[in-house]
Amino acid sequence: MEMGLFPYQNQMVTGVIMKTEGYEPSAKGITIYLNGGDNLQIILDKIEGNGGKIIIPKTHHADESGYFAIFHDSEGNKIGLHSPN
């Protein structure tokens, strides 16, 4: 099993990504939205150069609560990002 932990403090894990036998990446499952920091464009600029594909580019939320984007990572998972700017 391979596991990646999101940054955390004081023994409080904020997220984990796991890869193991029997787990299959999919673009058809749920979409997990991650905090894109202050400006998600910084992350989006790195996606295609690392084997991912942007599905919905940085888009303003209709309710003016910030921005979102959706992409497929290099393994084929669908991931969303949100940021205020």
C-alpha positions in Angstrom: 0.0 0.0 0.0 1.2 3.5 -0.8 -0.1 6.4 1.2 0.3 10.2 1.0 -0.7 12.4 3.9 -1.8 16.0 3.5 0.1 18.5 5.7 -1.1 18.5 9.3 -0.3 19.8 12.8 -0.6 18.3 16.3 -1.3 14.7 15.1 -4.5 15.9 13.3 -4.5 14.4 9.7 -6.4 16.5 7.3 -6.5 14.1 4.4 -4.9 10.9 3.0 -4.5 9.5 -0.5 -4.1 5.7 -0.8 -3.1 3.4 -3.6 -3.3 -0.4 -3.2 -4.2 -3.5 -5.1 -7.9 -3.5 -6.1 -8.3 0.3 -5.9 -8.9 1.6 -9.4 -8.7 5.3 -10.4 -11.8 6.6 -11.9 -13.2 9.7 -13.5 -16.8 8.4 -13.0 -16.9 8.4 -9.2 -17.4 11.2 -6.8 -15.5 14.5 -7.1 -13.4 15.5 -4.1 -12.9 19.3 -3.8 -9.7 20.5 -2.3 -8.7 23.9 -1.0 -6.8 25.5 -3.8 -5.2 28.1 -1.5 -5.5 31.8 -2.2 -5.5 31.3 -6.0 -6.1 27.9 -7.6 -4.5 29.0 -10.9 -1.1 28.3 -9.3 -2.1 24.6 -9.0 -3.8 24.5 -12.4 -0.6 25.7 -14.1 1.1 22.5 -13.0 -1.5 19.9 -13.9 -0.9 19.3 -17.6 2.9 19.3 -17.2 2.5 16.5 -14.7 0.3 14.2 -16.7 -3.2 15.6 -15.7 -5.9 17.2 -17.8 -8.0 20.2 -16.9 -11.7 19.5 -17.5 -13.2 22.8 -16.3 -10.7 25.7 -16.1 -10.8 28.3 -13.3 -14.4 29.4 -13.3 -16.2 32.0 -11.1 -18.9 30.5 -8.8 -22.4 31.8 -9.7 -22.9 32.8 -6.1 -19.7 34.9 -6.1 -18.1 32.7 -3.3 -14.8 32.4 -5.2 -13.6 30.1 -8.0 -13.5 26.4 -8.9 -11.9 24.1 -11.4 -12.1 20.4 -12.1 -9.3 18.2 -13.5 -8.2 14.6 -14.0 -5.0 13.7 -12.2 -2.3 11.6 -13.8 -4.0 8.4 -12.6 -7.4 9.4 -14.0 -9.2 10.5 -10.8 -11.5 13.5 -11.0 -10.6 16.3 -8.5 -12.1 19.7 -7.9 -10.4 22.8 -6.5 -11.8 25.9 -4.8 -10.3 29.2 -3.9 -11.4 32.7 -3.0 -9.4 34.3 -5.9 
